[in-house]
Every structure is written in C-alpha cells, then in structure tokens.
Amino acid sequence: MSKILPAFLAELNRRGITEVGAAVSRENGAARRVLNYSGFTFERNFDSRQKLFQFSQLTSQYTWRKVS
C-alpha cells in the first residue's frame, strides 16, 4: 500500500483533485504510518474510534518522512 498510495495521489492530482481525507481506526497503527509516509497529516479526531488525516497537494509535495 505504501508504494501504491503516492501513485494514486499523483493520479488524483493529475485529474484536478488536490485534497484527500482518510478516516483511520485509532488501533490501526500500520495504516496511520502509511498515510504519514505518503504525506498525509493528522487533522483531528473523527469520532471516538477514528482519526482523520488529510493530504493536500497544495501544501505537500510528498514530504517523505519516517513515522514511528
């Protein structure tokens, strides 16, 4: 997934979609790491069980970083 997501985001950007959101279970650490690795940032708690992450092509040019 960590290899596919950046390509998917690039294709969305090519089609004019520059912002994407993702709600992820708080317990799913692997999914959170993939999102962070792909340039998503934590936005806020979505509800009592999920966190909301956002990717914006306008503010992030695939800022690759390792998240523990």
Sequence and secondary structure as in RCSB ss.txt:
>XXXX:A:sequence
MSKILPAFLAELNRRGITEVGAAVSRENGAARRVLNYSGFTFERNFDSRQKLFQFSQLTSQYTWRKVS
>XXXX:A:secstr
 TTHHHHHHHHHHHTT  EEEEEEETT HHHHHHHHHTT EEEEE SSSEEEEEEETTT S       
